[in-house]
Amino acid sequence: MKDTTAQQAGEREPDTAEAREAAAEEPEVPEEPEAAEEQAAEAAPDDKTVTERADEDVEAEAEAAEGEAPGDEVEAEEDAIAADLAKARSEAESYLDDLRRLQADFDNYRKRTLREQTARTASASQALVARLLPVLDNFELAVTAAEQARDFDGMLKGVEMVLGALREVLEGEGLVKIEAEGKPFDPERHEAVIAVEQEDTDPGTVVGIVRTGYELGGKVLRPAMVKVAK
């Protein structure tokens, strides 16, 4: 019985060796296509990732280019700024010179105008005084004649002549007597000093003159003092 068992074991050993050789000679089974694709996808980089990295690289290069301006461009900008500043200073100096000349011209004009006005005023006063001198002479003659003759009528006539001459001179200068009596009261040309009762007269009518008023060149030089009916 032992011989039989050994014999069986001897028969099994060759079979096992043959099986090993057969297993070694069998070709390897290739991996499934789906598994291979998954592995390739995992190994290959993502297109979106590649694009994002490329964009980031471009932006980094642009920032670096902007941050590092060339020295020539900086110098050119500084030269342009200096030129503009020099031009602005030149224009400011030119404007200042023009302003100074204008101010000097205005001062000269003001002084010249003042001299001319003073000269015209002096000339006008001189002309008026020259025209009043004959009136003064007539007054002196009338006073001298009255002292010598003691003639009241003659003195009155002489004063009336002098008064006429004086009025003629003043009227020649534009002096006009303000008409007041019998006229309605005008506050621009009349100055009421008293209100009186007056029969057959409308209230507000000038009934008497206390002091004569005058106009010169169409403007009231002195209003007339008047009595007004109430």
Backbone torsions as a table, in degrees:
resi	resn	phi	psi	omega
1	MET	NA	-33.8	174.1
2	LYS	-63.6	-38.6	180.0
3	ASP	-63.2	-35.0	-178.9
4	THR	-68.9	-40.0	-179.9
5	THR	-66.6	-41.2	178.7
6	ALA	-65.9	-38.9	179.0
7	GLN	-62.0	-40.7	180.0
8	GLN	-66.8	-38.1	178.6
9	ALA	-65.9	-38.7	177.7
10	GLY	-64.2	-35.0	179.5
11	GLU	-71.1	-31.7	-177.1
12	ARG	-74.8	-33.1	-177.2
13	GLU	-61.4	-47.7	178.5
14	PRO	-59.4	-38.0	-179.5
15	ASP	-62.7	-37.4	-179.7
16	THR	-68.8	-41.8	177.6
17	ALA	-61.3	-43.2	178.4
18	GLU	-63.0	-36.7	179.8
19	ALA	-65.2	-39.2	178.5
20	ARG	-63.6	-44.5	179.4
21	GLU	-62.3	-39.3	179.9
22	ALA	-65.6	-39.9	179.6
23	ALA	-66.4	-34.9	179.4
24	ALA	-70.0	-33.0	-178.0
25	GLU	-79.3	-16.9	-179.1
26	GLU	-66.0	135.2	179.5
27	PRO	-70.9	149.5	178.3
28	GLU	-70.0	137.2	179.7
29	VAL	-79.7	122.6	-179.7
30	PRO	-64.9	151.4	179.1
31	GLU	-67.2	156.2	179.3
32	GLU	-65.3	146.2	-177.9
33	PRO	-59.9	-37.7	-177.4
34	GLU	-65.4	-42.0	179.3
35	ALA	-64.2	-37.6	179.4
36	ALA	-66.1	-40.7	179.4
37	GLU	-64.7	-40.5	179.2
38	GLU	-62.3	-41.6	178.9
39	GLN	-64.7	-40.7	179.3
40	ALA	-64.9	-38.7	179.1
41	ALA	-65.6	-39.4	178.8
42	GLU	-66.6	-36.2	-178.2
43	ALA	-75.7	-35.3	-177.5
44	ALA	-75.1	141.5	178.4
45	PRO	-72.1	151.1	-179.9
46	ASP	-73.8	138.7	-179.4
47	ASP	-63.2	-39.8	-179.5
48	LYS	-64.1	-40.4	178.9
49	THR	-63.0	-43.0	179.5
50	VAL	-61.8	-43.2	-179.7
51	THR	-64.1	-43.7	179.4
52	GLU	-62.2	-41.0	179.3
53	ARG	-64.8	-38.4	178.9
54	ALA	-64.8	-43.4	178.2
55	ASP	-61.6	-42.9	178.9
56	GLU	-61.5	-39.7	178.4
57	ASP	-63.7	-41.6	-179.5
58	VAL	-64.7	-44.2	179.2
59	GLU	-63.4	-40.3	178.9
60	ALA	-62.8	-41.2	178.8
61	GLU	-64.9	-39.6	179.7
62	ALA	-65.4	-42.8	178.1
63	GLU	-63.0	-39.7	178.2
64	ALA	-64.3	-38.4	179.8
65	ALA	-67.7	-38.6	178.8
66	GLU	-70.0	-40.9	-178.1
67	GLY	-67.0	-26.9	-178.4
68	GLU	-110.4	81.5	178.1
69	ALA	-72.7	140.8	180.0
70	PRO	-64.7	148.9	-179.6
71	GLY	-62.2	-33.4	-178.9
72	ASP	-65.2	-40.7	-179.8
73	GLU	-65.7	-40.8	178.7
74	VAL	-62.1	-44.2	178.3
75	GLU	-63.2	-38.1	179.3
76	ALA	-65.0	-41.8	178.2
77	GLU	-64.1	-41.9	178.5
78	GLU	-63.0	-40.0	178.1
79	ASP	-64.0	-40.5	179.7
80	ALA	-64.9	-42.3	178.9
81	ILE	-63.7	-43.0	179.0
82	ALA	-62.9	-39.2	178.9
83	ALA	-65.7	-43.2	177.8
84	ASP	-62.4	-40.8	179.5
85	LEU	-63.9	-41.9	178.4
86	ALA	-64.3	-39.9	178.2
87	LYS	-64.4	-42.9	179.2
88	ALA	-63.3	-40.2	178.5
89	ARG	-64.4	-40.5	179.2
90	SER	-63.5	-43.7	178.9
91	GLU	-64.6	-40.1	179.1
92	ALA	-62.5	-42.0	178.0
93	GLU	-64.4	-38.3	178.6
94	SER	-64.7	-44.2	178.1
95	TYR	-63.3	-38.6	179.6
96	LEU	-65.1	-39.9	177.1
97	ASP	-63.8	-42.7	178.3
98	ASP	-61.7	-41.4	179.5
99	LEU	-64.4	-40.7	178.4
100	ARG	-64.2	-42.2	178.0
101	ARG	-63.9	-41.5	179.2
102	LEU	-63.7	-41.4	178.3
103	GLN	-63.9	-41.6	178.0
104	ALA	-64.3	-41.1	178.2
105	ASP	-63.4	-40.4	-180.0
106	PHE	-66.1	-40.5	178.1
107	ASP	-62.3	-43.0	177.8
108	ASN	-63.3	-41.2	179.1
109	TYR	-63.9	-42.5	179.9
110	ARG	-62.6	-44.5	179.3
111	LYS	-64.8	-41.4	-179.9
112	ARG	-65.5	-41.4	178.5
113	THR	-63.5	-41.3	178.9
114	LEU	-63.1	-42.2	177.8
115	ARG	-62.8	-41.3	-179.2
116	GLU	-66.0	-42.0	178.6
117	GLN	-63.9	-41.5	178.4
118	THR	-63.3	-40.7	179.3
119	ALA	-65.9	-40.9	179.2
120	ARG	-65.5	-41.4	178.9
121	THR	-62.4	-43.2	178.6
122	ALA	-64.4	-39.1	-179.9
123	SER	-66.0	-41.8	178.9
124	ALA	-65.1	-42.1	178.8
125	SER	-63.5	-40.3	179.7
126	GLN	-62.8	-42.2	179.8
127	ALA	-65.4	-40.4	-180.0
128	LEU	-66.2	-43.6	179.1
129	VAL	-63.2	-39.3	179.0
130	ALA	-61.9	-36.1	179.1
131	ARG	-75.8	-22.5	-179.9
132	LEU	-86.4	-14.6	-179.3
133	LEU	-59.2	-43.3	176.6
134	PRO	-61.0	-34.6	177.3
135	VAL	-63.0	-42.6	177.9
136	LEU	-62.7	-41.0	177.4
137	ASP	-60.3	-42.3	-179.8
138	ASN	-65.4	-38.1	176.5
139	PHE	-61.3	-43.6	-179.6
140	GLU	-63.7	-42.4	178.8
141	LEU	-63.3	-40.6	-179.2
142	ALA	-65.1	-41.3	179.6
143	VAL	-65.7	-41.5	179.9
144	THR	-63.8	-42.5	179.7
145	ALA	-65.6	-38.3	-179.7
146	ALA	-67.8	-36.1	179.4
147	GLU	-68.3	-34.6	-176.4
148	GLN	-82.5	-45.0	-173.0
149	ALA	-93.8	-22.8	-173.9
150	ARG	52.7	41.6	-177.5
151	ASP	-104.7	110.4	-177.8
152	PHE	-67.0	-43.7	-178.6
153	ASP	-62.9	-40.8	178.7
154	GLY	-66.7	-39.4	179.1
155	MET	-66.0	-40.6	178.6
156	LEU	-62.5	-41.7	178.8
157	LYS	-64.4	-39.3	179.6
158	GLY	-66.4	-40.5	178.5
159	VAL	-64.7	-41.0	178.3
160	GLU	-61.3	-38.5	177.8
161	MET	-65.8	-42.0	179.1
162	VAL	-65.5	-41.4	179.0
163	LEU	-62.1	-40.4	177.8
164	GLY	-63.2	-41.4	179.8
165	ALA	-65.4	-39.5	179.3
166	LEU	-64.8	-43.0	178.0
167	ARG	-62.4	-39.1	179.6
168	GLU	-62.1	-41.8	179.4
169	VAL	-64.8	-46.4	-177.4
170	LEU	-67.7	-37.6	176.9
171	GLU	-65.6	-31.7	176.0
172	GLY	-66.4	-23.0	177.2
173	GLU	-88.8	2.3	178.2
174	GLY	100.3	10.4	-179.5
175	LEU	-80.6	130.9	-178.4
176	VAL	-130.4	135.4	178.5
177	LYS	-76.4	136.2	179.3
178	ILE	-82.6	123.9	176.8
179	GLU	-79.0	128.4	-174.8
180	ALA	-131.0	-45.9	-172.7
181	GLU	-64.8	130.4	-178.9
182	GLY	82.0	-1.3	-179.3
183	LYS	-98.8	153.1	173.5
184	PRO	-62.2	145.1	-178.0
185	PHE	-64.1	128.6	179.3
186	ASP	-120.1	107.9	-176.2
187	PRO	-62.4	-18.7	178.6
188	GLU	-80.3	-23.1	-176.8
189	ARG	-120.6	-12.7	-178.0
190	HIS	-122.6	152.7	175.5
191	GLU	-128.3	110.0	-177.1
192	ALA	-77.4	128.5	179.1
193	VAL	-111.5	-17.6	-179.1
194	ILE	-159.6	145.6	175.2
195	ALA	-112.5	132.2	-174.5
196	VAL	-128.4	156.5	173.8
197	GLU	-80.5	131.0	-177.7
198	GLN	-142.8	118.1	179.2
199	GLU	-74.0	151.4	178.9
200	ASP	57.2	29.5	178.4
201	THR	-133.8	134.0	179.5
202	ASP	-69.4	140.1	176.5
203	PRO	-58.3	141.8	-179.9
204	GLY	89.6	6.9	178.9
205	THR	-96.1	139.6	178.2
206	VAL	-74.4	124.4	-177.5
207	VAL	-113.6	-5.6	179.0
208	GLY	-166.0	155.1	-179.3
209	ILE	-115.2	123.8	176.8
210	VAL	-90.1	-39.9	177.2
211	ARG	-145.7	134.6	-177.1
212	THR	-70.1	140.4	175.6
213	GLY	-105.1	158.1	-176.9
214	TYR	-137.9	152.2	173.2
215	GLU	-118.1	145.7	178.7
216	LEU	-132.0	117.8	-179.9
217	GLY	63.6	32.6	178.9
218	GLY	83.6	1.3	179.1
219	LYS	-116.4	145.9	-179.0
220	VAL	-69.8	117.0	177.4
221	LEU	-86.1	-38.1	177.4
222	ARG	-154.4	123.1	179.6
223	PRO	-70.6	154.6	179.7
224	ALA	-82.2	133.5	174.3
225	MET	-83.8	123.8	-171.6
226	VAL	-135.3	164.6	170.7
227	LYS	-102.0	137.5	-174.6
228	VAL	-121.7	137.1	177.7
229	ALA	-74.5	141.2	178.4
230	LYS	-115.8	NA	NA
